[in-house]
């Protein structure tokens, strides 16, 4: 290649221009840093994806702080397991930006046990949990102490097509059992909406069934690897019987082994829909589909709701419990401000607003009385009642292992039989001891 | 630009090598130095970003270490490896990985060769269009292609079940992702669709190196098209074929995206890389997960070594492997 010799002056001129550009860039950078230092401290709130409700609350709380702090939101991945992975990795690495975090209740013990979560001040706990429903409050505790503040609480309802229930002769004003809806779906040649895919939703279903039958998946969860696995019980066998029957008899439809909450909702909205256990998002999603013209309004008019089905006719059901708790990172540089912000975020007003706009039910009893809530969610009283009976998933730092083992052993549903609880128990024990892969 | 001296070209180098070294010219020495200076930083960065994590993974694999229980970290030496090798899950996943590697590489090789032949013999006017058309799947991001295949075959949203309901066994109620056989078939089909163009490109370059006179001479001697392909063309492009096989085998053995998107490894579709991911990232078991990663790394090394030593594949392209 032909070399071009530039005069020395040209080279010097280029150097000067380069230096000026660098100085300019540095000045801009310093100005940017300076402006951040001079303003109120920025608190980062790691939020789970929603319809913009948490970002709106962040803005409102920033404004209400009168310049004390500014909340910025940072979006976590879509599913709960991936949210946990990211939070745990950042917390383990000592990330000081973990000021405020939206936490899925089953993963709270895992993050609290190694001290990743700051202990909430007693006065904050007192003020924020004064009227919290019992189920959500239990889900925010670890070793008997509140380690995160309940924000919103979720629970599953039994959604049903009024026409199918009527044709099957079921009186939906009274509690119904799994056996009854199984018989109804069978007699009407319809599909039941349950979640049979190998995912967290399977553990949610199994835990709901076991708890409704009066059992527990584990006891002494605080013992960690030495927790007592109690799935091999009458309650576990009853749960296996229900899951196995739905699977073997094809009552969940051909898509059951890969069916999650969303696909079971789509099936429920179709011609074969009958009864479905699912979270309240289905109401907002179905109405949204009608607005978009993707769903006939007659389908939504045909949808009814009731308490989660019972396992035993004479015992109330223990519906699944979900939601979000708010935690503060133990290495956050602004813990005091973070707790102030948390108090603002979880106020009953914000919980009502969040339910009405984003469809996520409150954990505060008072928030249910809001008129906007009752208008947007006619099923609010049923949700409130369901939350009173809801059972949390196993509380242990090893929840992920237990949940994954259940997912692997209880799917596909047609493979579940009376031996499944025993095999799952042995598998979980092996995994917890570190003797087996998952 | 000046030309570089090819240090690997001499064929009679064995005996004369020391002499040749002494006789190296100043210019050649300067160019060699320039070569090191240019490649040096990249080489050092490569060492830092690849060697460091590998060494760290080997070290971590000797511990029982869970990210959310840092206080319980314990040295277990080869305990993690013992757990892995004694577990059926590992062997099942290894089998799935090997199966996917064997089937996809074999099918891609045949299809890739056919496409390479089509591209090679296409008339000049259509050559550009043809190569672009064949390369399109390779240009698509694997995750995107995985989603496209998933949505096509999904029982709720897919259209394949409706289009092909005339095929026995396929119908609106057929769930492709609910059992191992059909799910693995779709995963492998999407992998083949995505990466066959890569193999065909490598084979095309090999095909271009086969002298046209050889084929012509064979044709004059009365060889059929099949004989020309099997006796003349293929033996002369063995090096290109082996390079293509090794590259794809190494790639296929580390399959992740397609399975992660389509089945998340459920119902017997989990490959080794997914097991490593689930253990390290999902369970946060850094020790056990690192041990699986190390085993995966050793498997890949083994494939590369076997290819280089047994099949004499020349990855540097110096032509010795022919």
Interface residues (C-beta under 8 A of the other chain):
Chain A: X1 X81 X85 X88 X89 X92 X110 X111 X113 X114 X116 X197 X198 X199 X254 X255 X256 X257 X258 X263 X266 X267 X397 X400 X401 X404 X411 X412 X434 X435 X436 X437 X438
Chain B: X1 X2 X64 X67 X68 X69 X70 X71 X83 X84 X87 X89 X90 X154 X155 X156 X173 X174 X175 X177 X178 X179 X264 X266 X267 X275 X278 X279 X281 X282 X283 X284 X288
